[in-house]
Amino acid sequence: MESLIIGVFVIGYLAITLEHNLKLDKLIPALVMMAVCWAVVSLGIDSFSMWFDSSKHSLVDGFASMMHDEKVHLVEETLLHHLGKTAEILVFLLGAMTIVEIIDYFDGFSTIKSYVGFKSKKKLLWMFSGLAFLLSAIIDNLTATIVLISILQKIVKSRDERIWFAGLIIIAANAGGAWSPIGDVTTTMLWIGNKVSTLKLVEYLFIPSLLCMAVPALIASFMPAFKGEIEFDENDEDKPKSKFSAKMLFIGLGAIIFVPIFKTITHLPPYVGMMLSLGVVATFAEIFSRRKFSLTDFNTLEESNQHAVHGPVHHSLSKIEMPSILFFLGILMAVAALESLGILFNFATSLKQTIPMLGTELHGEGVSDLVVMLLGVGSAVIDNVPLVAASLGMFSEPLDNELWHFIAFAAGTGGSMLIIGSAAGVVAMGMEKIDFFWYLKNIGWLALIGFVVGSASFMITRTLF
């Protein structure tokens, strides 16, 4: 039965990667894959010998000897647990997307565009890479990617040019999220699990993460795709903005930045803070929209009529990319099925036991650098969350052991090698309709170089701490 589930996952995964060849929206195989995987789990529950408890990050003792009804109840609880964790991400994502759309409703991103006084693709590349690296450490890599690609869409009108920048944003956002305790969900897991501290995380990973971002950006700056200048839409530059565009931009971005602060103060999940921020932004949006505007305050007469009928909040919600949300639901829940059966746990454990101890060994249980790097590569194929969860159950090193910091870096940045290997990549794929194989061919090798350079840098810098 385990082989059947793995087979379903592989077929679904291939269907997602071949989206353009099959002319089938990627959300369809993702949802089917999720439903079939869990159906097989439910129907064949008595044939499985182990079960992984995600809430405790460990295998369930005596699962094989449990009664059928107990196993069914455990499946229901586990499914509800994973749905809850996935819903946290989806609700957070919906909130962030809606805030971005509200900002766009008031033409807020044109304010940033007016500050970009250059058309050089190379300068634009470094600007967005630098912003992604810093913002992801503050507001997490997922939100930073949403915000920056939204801004990118207002500056670079050609999609063929824009997807190159989006690819480097993914690399930079994942690199920036690795050195911050709130920058990536896997880093947050290690931080909450008392495996890494904020100060040591920055000490160990800032330089490797910076190199992981900078080296690919440096190589890309010499590529033909980033030579020359961006061609702005001249007509778009002449369009009048809403008089509240700047205010709404600062209110919206400030509300997003407030989310990790709210989380630190209240210790509540990030989606709660995001909902509070959305409520505040929506309030200002309604207040501003009720004030008297001339029709020239909007981009077109047609848009202004649409705004007048629906209002800013309803209009913004109608523009949310629901297919991307459903795709995210499908792929996360499908991976959860593999995790629950202990398949991912066994994968991580087998790496530890079978890979030769090549190179310098990490302190503690004799885990080689190669094993951790392969976990990073594995996070590009399989979601990094269950792999880090498995590592929490496999290793027992104390707080701030270098092993945990290397795992944080590898799991956080390794996913950049494939477009669906990270939350940032999945969101970018949905927002820009980036083809899996286009990314693999043009961006994946840059991410691999950054990952290897960053890993080598970590091996050198860890001797200093």
N, C-alpha and C positions, 0 to 999 in steps of 0.2 A: 504493500500500500504506500509505503514511503517513496518507492520508486515511481509510482503512479503520480503522486503529488509533485515530485521533482520534475517529471515529464511534462505535466500540465503547466508548471511554472516556466519551464524552458520554452515550450511552444508559445505560451502567452508572451514571454519576453521577446521571442523572435518576431512575433506578430507586431509588437510595439515598435521594434527597430525597423521593421519593413513597412511601416505605416504608409509611406508614399508609394511604394511598389504595389502594395495590396489595395491602395486607395480606400483604406479603412481607418477611420479616426481612432487614434490610440486609446481613447477612453473605453472603446468597446472590448478589445482583448483584455484590458486591465480589469474591467468589471467582471467579465466572464471568468477570467483566471482566478480572481478572488473568490467568486461564488463557488466554482467547481472545487477549488482547493479545500475550502471549509466543508463542502458537502462530502468530499472523500474522507476528511478527518472525522466527521460525525458518523458516517456509515461504517467506517472501519476502526472505530475507537478501540475495540477489544483486541485488535491485532498489533497495536503499538506498545512498545516496551518501556517507553519513557515519555515524560512530559516536562516541559520547561516552564517554570513559574516566573513570568516576567516581573511581577511585583517584587519578588525576592531575589531575582537574578540567579536562580539556582534550579536544579532539577528536583522534581517532586519525589520524595522518598516513598518507596513501595507502590509506585503507580501501577506496575504490572499486576499486583495482587489485589487491586481495588475491585469492588463490585461494579457491574455495568452501570447501574444508576448513579453511582458515585462519579464514574468517569464522565457520563453525560452531563452531570451537574458541573463538573470541573470544566468541560468544554464550554458550556454556557457562560460560566464566570470569566473564563479566559477571553472568549469572544467579546464579552461586554467590556472587559478591561482594555483590550486592544482598540475597540471602537471608541472608547472614551479617550484614550491617548491620541488616536488619530483625529477625533473630533476637536480636541484641543488645538491641534495644528491647523485644521481646516477653518475653525472659527477665527483663530488668530489671523489666518491668511485672508479670510473674507473681510475682517475688520481693516487690515492694512490696505487691501485692494480698494475698499470703499473710500477710505481716507484719501488715497491717491486719486481716485476718480473725482472726489469732491474738489480737491485742489485743481484738477484739470477742468472741472466745470467752470471755475472762476478764472481759467486761463493762467493759473498760478505759476506753472512751469516756464511760461514765457519770460518771467522775471529772471530766472536763472539763465535762460537763453540770452537775455540782453547783457548779462555779465560776461558771456563768452565772447571776447573781442578778437577771436582768431578763428581761422578756418582750417588750420593745419591738422591733418588726421593724426600725425604723430603726437602733437601736443594734446589733442583730445583724448588719445589713447592713455597717455600718462595721467591726465586729469581724472578720467573715469576709473582707472586702476587704483590711483591713490585714494580717491573718495570711497571706492568699494572696500579697500583694505581698512580704512579708518572707521567708516560707518558700520561695517559688519561687526566690529569689535564693540560698538556702542549699542546698536539696535538689532543685532544678530544678522547673519548672512542672508537669511531668507528675506527679511524686510528690506535690507539694503539693496538686494537684487531687484526687488519690485520697484522701489523708489528710483533707482538709477536707470533701469531700462525704461521706465515711464518718462524720465527726463530725456533720455537718449532718443526716444521716439519723437520728441518735440524739436530736437536739434538736427538729427540725421534723418532725412526724409526717405532716402533710398534703403529699402530693406536689405538688399544685397550688400550694402556697405555696413548697415547697422548690425547684422548678425555677427560680423567679425568683432565689433566692439563688445557685443553681448557675451561672446565666448571668453574674452579676456576679463570681463566683469565677473563671470562665474569663478574663474581661477582666483582672482584677487579677493572676492568676497569669502570664499572658502578658506583662503590663507589668512585673511584678517580675523575670521571667526575662531581660528584654532588657538590663538594666544590670549583670548579673553574668556572668562568663565561664563559669560552670557552670550558669546558670539556664535556658538554652535550647540545644537542639542546634545551631541555626544560629549563635548567639553563640559557642558552644564551637568550631565549625568555624573561625570567623574568628580566634579566640584561638589555637587550635592551629596555624592557618596563618600565624601571625605577622603578622596584619593589624591587630590591636588589642591593647593592653596593659590589664591590670586597672585600673590607676589612671586612665588616660585614659577607659576605658569608663565608669567610675563618674562621672568629671567631666562627660563629655559627656551621658550618658543618664539619670542619676538623676532630675533635675528633669523632663525630658520624660516619663519613665516614670511618675513620681509623679503628674503631671497626667493622664496617660493612664488611670490607675486612679481618681484622685480625682474628676475631672469627671463621668464616667458615674455614679459612686457618689453624687455630690451631686445630680445630676439625678434618679436613681432614688429617692432618699430622699423626694422630693416626689410620687412616683407613688402611685396608690391601692394598688398591690400591697405597698408597704412602710409603709402606715399601719396603726395599731392594734397589737395584741399577738399573740404566738404562743400558740396553745392547746396546752399540754402535755397529754400523756396522763397523767391523774392516777393511773391504776393502775400505769403504768410507773414513776412516781416512787416507789411503795411497794415495788417489787421489790428484794429484797436483792441485793447485789453479791458477787462472789467476793472473798475477803479479799486476793487477789493482784492485784486490778484496777489499783490505782494503780502497783504495781511493774511490771506488764506494760506499762502505758501508757508509762512512762518508759523502760523497756528497749527497747520497740519503736520509739518515736520517736527515741531516742538512736541506735539501730542504723541508722535511715534517714539521720539527719544525719551519721553516720560515713561514709557512702558517698562523698561528695565529698572528704572528708579522705583516705580510702584511695586515691582516684583521684589526688589531688595528690601523695601520697607515692610510690606505685608506678608511676604513669603507665599503669595498666591501664584498660581500658574500665570504665564504671560498673557493668555487670552483674556483674562479678567481685566487686566490693565488696558488691553487693546480695546475692549468693549467700552470702558470708561472714556478712553481717548476718542473713540468714534462718536460717543454721545456728545462730548464737548464740541468736537469739530462740527458735527451735524447741527448743533444748536447755533453756532456762529453762522453756519451756512444758511439756515432758515432766516436768521435775523437779517443777514446781508441781502438775501434774495427778496425780502419784503420791502426793502427800501426802493425808492423810485429810481429806475434806470431809464436811460434813453436806449432806444434799440441799438445804437452804436456801441453800447457797452458789451454786446455779445458778438460773437464771430459772424453770425449770419442771422437774417430775419427768421429763417426756418428754425434755427437752434433756439432763438429767444422765445418763439412760440411754444416750442417743446418744453423748455424750462418752465415757462409760465404755467403750463398745464400740469406737469408732473412735480415740480419742485426739485431742489438740488439733491436731496437724499434719495428719492425714488428714481430720479434720472441716473444717479451714480450707481445704485444697486442694479439697475437694468443693464449696465455696461460691464458688469463683472463677468469674467471668463469662467462660466460654470463648467464647461468641458474640462478645463484644467483642474478644477476642484474635484470633479468626479474621477478623473484620471489619478489624482493624488490619493483619493480614497481607495481605489482599486489596487494600486500597486503596493501601498503601505499595508493593507489588510492581507494581501497575498503573501507578502514577506512575513507577516505575523504568523501565518499558518506554518511556514517552514520553521520559524523560531519556536513555536509552541511544541512541535514534535521533537525538539532538541536537535534538529538537523544542522542548524547553524552553530549550535554549541559544539556538536561533534566535529564540525568542520574546523572550528578554531582550535579545539583540543588536538585534533589530528595533526594540525600544522605544528603545534608545540612538540608533539611526540616524534614526528617522522622527519621533520626538516633538520638536516645536519646543522650542528652548532657552528656555523661559519661566522667569521668576523669577530668583533668584540662582543662579549656577552654582557647583557645588562645585569645589574646587581640583583640578587635575590634567588630566583629559582633556575638560573642558568638559561634564561630565555634569550635567544640570539636576536640580533638586530634584523636579520633576514626574516624571522618569523613575524615581527611587528610590521616590517615593510610589506610582507605578503598580506597581512591583515588590511593594510592600507589599500593595496591593489584589489583585494577582495571587496572592500567597501565601495569600489566603483561598479561592481557587478551586483552586489547585494547591499541592501540598506545598511549604513554604518551603525545604526542604533542597536540592532540585535548582536552585531559583532562586538561592540563595546560592552553590551550587557553580558555576553558570554565571557569576555575577558575579566569582568568583575567577579564572575563566579570561578574562573580558572586560577587567578593569581591572588596571592594574599600579601603582597608587599605593603609596607606601611605608607603613611601619608608622605607625599612629595618624593617617593622613590622615582628615579628617572624613567622606569618602565612606564608608569602612568602618563608621564609627560610625552613620551615618544608615541604611546598609543593615541593620545589626544591629537598630536600632530598628524600621524599617519591616517587615522580615521577621518579627521577633518578635511585634509587636503587630498587624500587619495581619490575621493569621489569625483574630483574635477576631471579625471581622465575619460569619463563617459558622461554624456549629457543627462542620463537618468541615474547617475551615481550619487547625486546630492540633491537636497531640497532646492538649493539655488538653481541647479541645472534643470530640474523638473519644471520649476516656475518659469524660467527663461524659455524653455522649450514650448510651454503653453502660450506665453505672451508673444513670442516671435515666430512660432511654428518652425523651429529649427529642426532640420532633418538629423536623425541619429548618425547616419554614416557621414554626412557632411561634417558634423562636429568631430567625429572620430578621426577623420582624415586631416582636418585643418587645425583643430584646437587640441585634440587629445594628446598629440606628441609634445606640444608645448607644456601641457599640464604634467606630463610624465617627467619632462626635464626639470620643471620646477619642484616636483615631488622628490626626485633623486637629489637635486642640489640642496634642498631644504633638509632632507634626511642626513646627508653628509655633514651639513653644517651643524645639525644637532649633535651628531657623534663627536664633533670637535668641541663645541661650546659646552657640552655637559661636563667636561673635565674641569671647567672653571667654577662650577657650583657644587 
